[in-house]
Amino acid sequence: MIKQMLLKDRILTDKERKNLSILEVIRKSGPISRTDISKVTELNIVTVSNYVNHYIKKGLVLEGELDESTGGRKPVLVELNPKAGYIVGVGLNMMSVVGVLVDLEINVITEVKRERLPENSETMIKDMVKLASEIVDNAEIDRSKIVGVGVGVPGIIDERGRTIRWPQSLGEKDLSVCLSIKDTFEKQLNIPTFVENDANAAVLGEKWLGLDRDVRHMIYMFSGVGCGILINSEIYRGATGAAGELGIGSLKASKDYIQQIAEQLGRWEMDVGMTAMAKDRIKKGEKSILRDYVEGDVEKLNFKHVVRAVREKDVMTLKVVEEAGIKLGRKIAFLVNLLNPEIVVIGGGIEDCGAPLLDSIKNTVKEWAVEEAANSAKIIPSAFGENAVALGVVGIVAREVFAQA
C-alpha cells in the first residue's frame, strides 16, 4: 500500500528521486538496457543495476530479450511490468466526467464518460465517487492490485485535499464544499485517494504522459478559467494552492461589469464566452445554423452546438470562435511574457473548436507578446482531450508509486 501523501506535500529523498527517474525512463523507453538507463538518468551503472534488480525482485520490472551488442556480452533489456498495479482516475471537465482504469504503463483498460451536472456541488462529487466505484466493481482484475485513485476537480483544494472552494464566474458568490473529497472516496472504495486541481493535473498529464522529457516550462490553459503551470518540470501551486486561477472578481461588482472586464482581468465562463456571444449575435438577427440546432430557441444553445457548427464551417460561428481566440490570446500573451514557457497547451474542452480557435490564439500571442517569449512558446491543443484530467491524476498516483518503489 502506498503512503497517502502526495509528492507535492514533501521533499523527495535521494532514493525516491532515483526511483522516479529510473522508472520513468523504463516506462517511456522500455525495453531498455541498464546502460542506456544510466546514460539518460546520468546515474552510474552500478546504482542503476542495484535499483533495477530490486524492482525485478518486487515484480515491478521484467527482464526481457537481449539487446544488439557492439562487442562483448549482449545487454539484457528491462521493461515495466504493467500488471504489477492498476490506478483509477476520475476527472471533471466542462461538459463531462471521465473515469479511467489504467495499468502502470498507463494503458487504458476501462474508460467511462458521463455528462456532468451543470453546476458544481456536493452531488457532483458523489456522482464522481459512484463512477469510480462502478469502474472498480466491474474491473476484471485483482482488486488488491489497485494501488490508488486520483481525482481531478476544478477549484482551490486545501493542502490535504479535504475541502474545495469553487471560484464562480461573472461575479457570483464562490461555492465552498465542506464534504471531504478524499475521505468520501476512501470510505467508499477503501483505496488511497489523491485529489488535485484539474488544470494542475492536466499540465502534469500532458508533460509526463505525452511530451518530451526535456520540456521543463509549460502552461496548460484549462478553457478560459484557469491554468496549470509547470516550472522546472514541477507543478507550481503557489503558497496556498491558488496559483493559476485566472481572473479577479468582487461581490460588489455587477455581473455585467465582471463580464465586461473578462478579457483583461475578470473571470470568464468555461467556454471563453463563445456560447453567450453566439446567442447575442443570433438575437441581433445574424444567420447561423445554430438556430436550426435548437429549433429557434436560442436559450437552449450550448457549447456542444458551437463545436458542431464550427465543424460544419458555419460562418457566424467561425467569427465567434475567432473573436474568442483573440480575447483568450491576449491573456495567454500576458502569461507568455510573465512565465516564458516552452509550451502552451490549450485544453479543457475549448480545443474542440480546432484550427479556427488555435490559429486565432497563435496569431494574437505573436502580435501581443514580446518577440523572444512569443517565438519560444509553442501553442498546441491538448493531446488527451476530455481524458486529460483523469489521466493527469493517474500520472500523479503513478509517480507516487514509482517514488516509493
N, C-alpha and C positions, 0 to 999 in steps of 0.2 A: 504493500500500500504506500503510495507516495505521500510525502508530507503535505499537509493542507496549507501551503504557503506559496504565494506566487513569487516568481523571480523578482518582480518589482519591489517586493517588501523586504528584501535583504541584499547584502553584498555577497556575491558568489565566492566560495572558497576557491583556492587554486585547483583542487581536484574537480570541482563542479565545472569550472571554466574549461578544463581539459576534456572532461566528459562531453560537454556540449559541443565543443569544437570538433572533436574526433567523430562523434556520432552524426553530427550534421553533415560532415563530408561523406561518411559512409552512406547516409540516406540519399544524398543528392547525386553521388558519383559512383556508388557501388554497382556491380562488383569492382573492387579496387584493392590494390596491394598495400601492405603496410608501408612500403617505401614511398608510394605516391601519397598516402595519407600524411606521412611525415613531411613531405615537400609542401603540401597545401597548407597544413596547420603550422608549419615551422616548429614542430616539436621533434625532439630527437627520436631516432628509430627505436631505441630501447624503451623509451617511455611509451611510444605508440604501441609497440608489441605487448608490453605489460598490460596496458589498458584493454587492448583488443582481446587478449587471451582471457581477461576477466569477463568481458562481455560474452565471449563464446561459452564459458562455463555457466553463465547465468541464462543462456539461451536467447540472449538479445541479438546476437550476431552469429551468422553461419559462415563456415568456411566452404568455399566452392571450388571451382576449377582452377587450374594453373594458368598463369599469365604467360605471354610470349616473353622469352628471355633474350637478352642481348649478349649472353655468355654466362656460363655457370649454371647454377641451380635455378629452376623456374620458380618465381614467386607465387605463393598461394593467394588467391583473391578472397576477399571477405565482403559480405553484404548483410544488410539489416534483415532480421527475421521478422517479417510483417505480422506474423501470427503470435508474437510474444505479448502483444497487448492491443487493446482497442480503446477508442476515445469517442465520446458523443459530443457533438457541438450543436448549439441552438442559437440562431441569430435572428434578431428583429430588424426588418427592413422597412422601407417606406410603404410598400404595398403588401408585404408577405412576412410570414415566419418560416424559416428554413431550419430543418433538423437533419443532421448527418451522423452516420456511424462510419468511422474510418479505422484502418489498421495503422500500425506505426510507420508505414511508408506513406501514409496519408492517401491511400487508395480508398475511394468512397465505396462502401459496401451497401449502405442504405441511404436514401435521400428522400425526404418528405417535405413538401411545400404546402402551406395553407395561407389563405387570405387572412390578413391581420385585422383586428378591431380598429375602427377609425380613430380611437383615442388611446392615450397612454393611461394605464390604470392597473390596479392590483389584479383585476380579472385577466388582463393581458399576460401578467406574469404567471398566473395559474394555468392559462392556456399553454404557455411555453413548457411548463412542468409536465402537463398531460402529453404534449408532443414527445418530449424526451422519454417519458415513461413508456409510451407506445413503441418507440424505437427500441428501447432496451428489452421490453417484453417480447417483441417479435423477432429479435435478432437470433439467428441460428448459430450462435457461438456460445462458448462457455462464459456465462455472465461474470464469473470471478476474474476474468481477464480484462474486463472494462476498467481501466486504471483511473479514469477521470471524466468529468463532464465540464465543458466550457460553455459559458452563457455570455452572449454579446447583446447589450441593450444600450439605447441612447440615454444621455443624461449624465449627471455627475454622481459618481458612486463613492461612498465613503471608503476609507482605506482597507476595510475588511470585507467590502462587498456586501454589507448587511442592509443598507438602505440606499435609496436612489432619489434624486430630485431631477425632474424634467423641466428645464427652462422652456417656457412656452413661447411661441412666435407671436409677433404682432401685438405686443403689449398686454397679453393676457397673463393672469396670475400663474406663477410657477406651481407645479404639482409635486408634492413630496409623497413618496410611498414608503411607509414605515415597515411594510412587510419585508422581512429579511429574505432576499432572493437566494442567497447561499443556503441558509437554513431550510428554506422551503424545498429546494431541490434535494438536499442531502437527506431530509426526513423522508421524502417520498421514494428516493432511489437508493439510499444507503451507499452512495458513491461520492468520493471527494469532488467538490464543485468549485470552479473558479469563475469569477464574474469580472467582466471587462467592458469598458465603454465601446460602443460599436465602431467608431472611427479608429480608435486605438487598435482594436482587434483587426480591422480591415487593413490598416497600414502594415501591421506585422505579418499578416497573412500574405499580402502581396510580395513583401520582401522575402520572407522565409520560404514560401512555397513556390514563388514564381520567378522573381527577379534574380539577376546575377549576384553572387556573393559579395562582389566589390561595391555594390551600391550602399552608401552609408547615410546619405541625407535625402529624405523624401517627405512628401506631403500627400496624404490621401484626402481628397475633398469629398466628404460624405454629403452628397447633394448640396444644398445651399446653407445648411445649418451648422456644420461643424467640420473639423478636420483632425485627422490623426497625424502626428508629427514624429518623424524618426530623425534623431540626431546621433551621429556616430554609431549607427546601427541599433540604437536603443530608443524605445518609445519615450517621448518627453511628455510627462503628465503635469508638470508644474508642482507647486507646493501642496496643493490640496486636491489634485486630480481634475482641476477645471480647465487645464490648458486645452486649446483647440475649439472652445465654444465661440463660434463666430457671431458677432453682433451684440449690441447692447440694447437694453430695454428698461423701461421705467413704468411703474403702475400709474404714475402721474401723467404720463404721455398718452395721447389718444391712439387708438388702433390705426387710424388713418395716418397719423404722423409717423408712427413706427414703420409702417409700410412705405411711407414717402422717403424715409432715410435708409431703407433697407440696402440700397445699392452702395451707400457709403458706410454706415455704422450700424443700422438697425438689424433686428433679427428677421430672417427670411422664412418663408414657407419651405417645406421639404423639396418641392419641385421648382424652386427658384422663382415662384410666382407664375409659371407658364400657364397653368390651368386658369388662374384668375385673369391673366392677360388675354387668353383666348376667349373667355366669356365676355370680357369687356368689348373686344373687337366685334364679336357676333352681335351683341346688343346694339352696337352702333351701326349695324347694317352690313358689315363685311360678309362676303360669301365664303362659305367653308363647308367641307364635307363633314366637319364636326357636328353641324346642326342635324345632319341625317342620322348620325350615330345615336343621338339621343331623342330622335323624333321631334325636334323643335324645342324640347325642354332643356334650355341651356344650363339650368342649375344642376342637372344630372351629369354634366361633364366632369371627367376626372383625368388623371394623368395618363392612364392607360389609353384613353381615347386620343390624347395628344400624340403618344408614341405611334399609335396605329396610323394616324393622319400623316405623320412625318414619313412613314414607310410608303404611304401612297402618294407622297410628294404634293400634298395639299399646299397651295401657295401661301394662304394666310397663316397656316400653322408653321410653315418654314420661316416666315417672318418673325413669328412669336419666338421660335427657338433661337433664331439668330440674335434677336434682341436680348434674350435671356443669357446667351453666351457672352455677349458684350458686357452685360452687367456683372455676371459672375467672373468674367475675365479680368475686370478691374480689381475685384477683391483678391483674385489669385495673383495679379501683378504686384499688389501690395505685399502679399506673403512671400512672393518670389524675391522681392527686394529685401525683405526683412530676414529671411532664412536661407536664401541662396541654395535651394535644393537641386539635386541632380535629376530627380523625377517628381512629377506631379501626376497623381493618379486621379482620374475623375470617376466616381462611383456612387453608390448609394441608391442607384436607380435611374438617375438622370442621364447616365451614359447610354441608356437605351435609345436616346434620340439620335445617336450615331454621329456621322460626319458633320451634319449641319451644326450641331452644338459644339463638337470638338474643334472644328475649323474656326468657328467664331471666337471660341476661347483662346485658341493659339494666336490668332491674328491680334486680338486685344492685348494679350500679355506681351507680345512682341512690340506693340505700339506703346504700351504704358510702363513696362518695367525697364530698369536700366539695362543697357545693351549686354553687359557682361553676365548679369543674372539671367536675363531672358534667353540668351544663346545657350547657356549651360543647362537650362531646365527643359527636359523632355516631357511633353504633356501627352499622356496615354490614357485610354479607357481601362477600367478595371478588368483584370484577366479572369476574374471569378464571378463577376456579375452579382446576382442575388445570393450566391453562396459565399461571398467574400467575408461576411461577418462570422458565419458559422465555421468556416474553415480557418479564419483568423484565431478564434478562441480555441479551436482544435490545436492549432500551432502553439499556442501558449501552454496548453497542457502537455503537448509532446515535448516541448523544450524543458519543462519541469521534469518529466520522466527521464529525459536524456541527462539532465544535470545531476540527477540523483542516482544515475546508473552505477 
